[in-house]
Amino acid sequence: MRIAITGGGTGGHVSPAMALVEELRRMSGQAGDPVTLLYIGSAGGIEERMAGQEGIPFASVQAGKLRRYPSLKTLTDALRIPVGVLQAARHVARFHPDVLLSTGGYVSIPAVVAAGLQRVPVIVHEQTVTTGLANKISTPFATVIAVSFESSRSHFPGKRVELTGNPVRRVVTSGNREEGMEFFGFSPGMPVVYVTGGVQGARAINRAVGECLEELLTLCQVIHQCGPGDGSGGDGSWLLDKASQLPDPLRQRYQLLEFAGAELAHIYAIADLVVGRAGAGTMAELCVTGKPSLLVPLPQSANDEQRQNALMLMEAGASVMLEQEQLTPDSLATAIQVLVSDRPRLSAMSAAALALGKPDAARALAQLVLSVGRRHGVFH
């Protein structure tokens, strides 16, 4: 079967696509029916890098960013979309896919339009509680909409909607607590807090953590994924300098990472609390691993989707939300202290997160892709 995939711009759009690829390869290997893949995205984007890491052939198209605020760049970017559609049309015609899956982001629009015009079935996957602008534009071309949460069904009236969940890679749930504690050199008798700003990092969170680092490390051990290094405007050197000023026993309780790779499995195995943004990828990981969270939604997220994500977890009892305008070193340290000192509450939050999780999301989405692709292959 020939499967085209599109989506990108952020890790939240690309990570579920990579989890799907992992599951498709596993399932096709078991069935002895290999799949042929093509990833369509923007040159130099995170999707090209991650597709390359997974050995997926990549085809680039131009794509214009869709902004929800007035900007001259929106006009110039809009002119790039028709060019991208023509480029995508050539890629689709040459690859001749049985189905195209879109995980959203503005980079997905040219491929979705091109596939729809060539009568290739399109599956649009929505990761968030609300609906992204790109997916709204893509909906008329979709054969099926796959959603991550039951409440998202109402956003797609008149369309076939399937609840699959948001896929996460198997590595996320494969960690071991004892091995994780040993890997990071942590004490099993002290709480562990994982701070993450996603692939790009989160400066507001990084700075708040850095300013209250000594106080935090008297309460817990911290793994801090801060995002790209200083060459990309990151906070890594500043945080390392803050840590270097601490007494040695406290400094040993702090582990700073730019990115979390294979060690992410161990991080989730040992984390008692996760502090971070409320992007779709983080949400899926929290629910699948059953981790209590303190979420600081990105204020500028499209359609206020991060705040809506955080509200859903908070209303379920799985999370506490701290608005960025309320985020200070003191408010962060206080919120973390309240949570890590209340084990019964953390246990209840963990159970609430697990109740929302869909650990078989990758398999469910892969089965949907294969079933739609097979039907097209029969009648095409």
N, C-alpha and C positions, 0 to 999 in steps of 0.2 A: 504494500500500500504506500502511496505517495502522500505525505502530509507536509503542508506548508504551515509555518508558525510566524506570527508577527506580534509585535508589542515591545515597548521599551520606554526609554527616557529616564526611568528610575528602577532601582532594584525590586521595588514592589510589583512592577509589571513583568520583569524578566525572571525573577526567582520561581514563580509558579510554572512558567514555561519550561524551565530547566528541570523542575521536579516532574513535570509531565513527560519530558523526554526520557528521563531516568526510568519511569514506569513503563512507557511505551517500549523501550528497548528490553526491559525485563520480560514483559508480557509476550512480545514478539519472539524473543529468544526461546521461551517456554513452548510457544506454539509452532516454532519452526517456520514462521512467516515474517521475515524481516521487513522493517519499515524503512522507507527512504525519506529523508528529511531535508527541508530547506528553510532557513530562517531569513525573513525579509525585515530589514530595519534600516536605521540611519548609520552612515559611515562614521566611525569614531565613537559611537555611542556605547553605553554599557552593554547593550544587547550584542554588539559585534564582539566585544571582548569575551563575554561569557559563552557565546556560541562557539568561538574559537577554542576556548578551554574544553568544551565538550565535543569537539570534533564535528560540529554541525556546519555544513556548507552555508555560506552567508551571501546574500544579495542585497546591495544597498539601494536606497531610494531617497530622494529629497523629501523632507517633511517640514511643514510650518508649525511652529508652536501656537497653540490656541490659548490666548490670554483672556481673562474675564475682566480686564481693566483696560481703559483707553491707552493705546500705544501705537506709534507709527510702525513699530516692528510687526505688529499684528497684520497690517496691510501688506507689508513686503513678504512676510511669511506666508500669508494666504495665497500669494501668487506662486509659491513653490509647490502647493498641493497638487494643482493639475499636472505639473511636471512629474511629481512623484507618482501620480496615478498612471501616467503613460509608462514610466519606468517599471512600476509594479506590474502593469499589464503585460509587458514583455517577459518579465520573470515568470509570471503565472503561466503564460502561454507556452514558454519553453519547458517549464517543470511539469506542467500538466497534473496538478495535485488532485487527489480524490476528495480532499477536504482542507479547509484553512481554519486554523484556530487563532483568534486574536485575544491577547491578554490586555489590550488597551494601551493608553498613552497616545499622544498625538502622532507618533511615528507609525501607528497601526492603520491609520485612515486610508492612505493610498492603497495598501495591499487589500484591505477589506473591500473597498470600492471596486478595485480591479477584479477581484475574485467574484464578487457579486455580479458584475456586468458580464463575466464569462460563464455564469451559471455554475460556478463551483460552490458547493455548500460551505457556509460560513458559520462557525461557532464562536460567539463572543462570550468571553469569561469576565465577569465583574467580581473584583476582589473585595470591594468595600460595601458598607451598609447602604450608602447612597449610590448614585450613578455618576460616573465620570463623564465629562463633556464628549470625549472621544467616543465612548461607548454609546452615548445618545445619538451621535451622528452615524455610528456604525449599525445601529439597531435595524433600520429599514432593509439592510442588506443581509441580515442574519437569518439563518435557518433555525438555529436554536440559541437561546441565551442560557448560559450556565452561571448560577449565582452561588455565593459563599454563605449567605444567610437567608433563612426563610422569609424574613421581613423584606428582602429585596425584590421578591416576586412582583409586588404591586407597582414597581417602577417600569415594568415592561408589559403593559396591557396589550392584548391581542397577539402576543408572541408565545411560542412554545418555550417554557422555562423549566430548566432542570436544576434541582438543588444538588450540587456536587461538593461544596466546600471549597476552600482555597488550598491547593496542594503545597505541601512543604517537603523538602528532601528527607530521605530516610535517615540521613546522618543526624538530623536534629534530635531524634528520639533514641539514638543508639548509644548514648553516653553511659558511663558508670560512675556513681558517686565516689567510691573509694579511689578509683583511678584518677578522677578529676581533682580530688583534694591533693593527691600526691603530685599530679602534674603541675598544679599551681603553687605547691608548697604551702597549702593552707591548713589551719587547724580545724578538725571536725567539730570542735566544741563551740565555734563562733559562727554567727550568721554570715552568709555570703550574699552580696548584692551585685547584680549585673547591671551596669549602666551602658546603654547603647543609644546612639543617635542614628542608626541605620548606616547604609553604605557610605553616605556623604558626611556622616557625623552631624552633630547639632551643637552649634557654638553656645547657645544660651544654656544648655544643660552642661556642656563641658566647663564653662566658666563658673557656673554655680557650684559644681562639684569641686573644682579646683580651689575655690575660696573657702569651702568648708571641709576640706579634705582631712585635716587633723581631727576635727570633731567627728566626722564620719568613721574614721578608722579606730576611734575608741569604742564604737558601737558594733562595727562589722568589718568584714573583709570585702574588698571591692575589686571586681574585674571591670575595667572601663574601656569600652571600644569607642575611640574618639573620632574616627574618620581619617581621611588622608592627611599626610604630613604637612609641614609648614610650607613646602613648596606649592601646595594647593590651597593655602590660606587656612590650614588646619591649626589645631591647638596642641599638638603633641609635645613640642619642645617646652612650651609654657607649663604644661602639666607635669612633665618630667622635672622641671626646675622646682615646681611646688613640692613634689614628692621628695626631692633631694634634700629639702630643708627640714624634713621630719626626723624625729628620733628613729633609730634603726628598727626597733620592734614594730613601730607603726608603718614604716616604709615597706616592710616585708608583707604587710597585709594589702598591698596595692599592686595590681597587675594592670599595666596599660598596653592596649593593643590598638593599632590603626584599623585592622580588619580582623574579624573572627572567621577563620577557615575551618579546618578539620577539628580544631579544638572546641568549636561551637557545641558539639555533642556533650562534651564534658562540662561546659559552662552551664547548659540547661540542667544537667544532672545534679549540679551542686548548688545552683542558685535558689535562695529562699525568697528573693524578691527581685523583680526586674523593673528598672527605671528607664523610661525612654519615650520616644515619640509614639504616635498611634497610627502608623502606617499599616497598610494591609498585610505586608509580610510579617511584621512584628506581631500583629493581632493573631494571625494564623499560628505562629510559633507558640505564643503564650497559651492559646487554647489547646493545642495538641499536647503540649508538655505539662499543662496544668499549673502554670506559674502565676502567682499573685503579682500584681503590677501597680506601679505608680506612674501614670501617664501624663505627659506634658504635650498636648497636641500642637502641631505646627499651625500657627495662626493663619498663615497665608495658603494653606492647602486648598486645592481646587474644590469648590462646592462645600467648603468647610468639612470635608470628608473625615479628616483626622479627629475633629471634635465629635462628630457623629459616631465614629468608631469607638472612641473612648467612653462616650455616654452609654453606648450599648453594654460595654463591659462593666461600667460602673453600676448601671441599673440591674445587671445580673448578679452583682455582689462580688465580681471577680477583680475589680480594680478601684483605685482611688485616682481622681483626676485633679491635676494642679494646672490651672491656666498659666500660660507663659507670662502674662502681665503680673501674676502673683508669685512668680518664681524668683526667689532670692536665695542666697546661701543659707540664711536662717530658716526660711520656710521649707526648703528642701531637706535640710538636716532634721528639722522637727518632724516632718512627715515620715521620713525614713525611720526615725527613732520610734515613733508611735507604732509603726507597722512591725518592725523586727522584734519589738519587745512583747508582741501579742501573738504568741504561737497559735492559740485557738482560732484567732481571726485569720491568720495566714492559711491555716488548714481549710477553713470555710471558703476563702477566696480561691484556693486551689481547686476545690471541688466544683465551684461555680464555673471556673474557666474550663475545666475538663468537660463539663456538661455542654459547653458550646463548641467544643472541638470536634473536628471530623478527621480522624487519623487516616481514613481510607479515601481522602479527597483526591489524591493523585490517581488512584485506581479508578474511582468513579468517573473522573474527567477523561481518563484514557479510554475507558470502555465506551463513553459517549462519542469520543472522536472516532474510534474504530467502527462503531455501529453506523454512524452517519456516513463515514467514508465508504463502508462496504455497500450501503444502499446506493450511493452514487455510482460506485464501480459497476454494480449490476445493471443499472439503467442507462449508464453513459455510453 
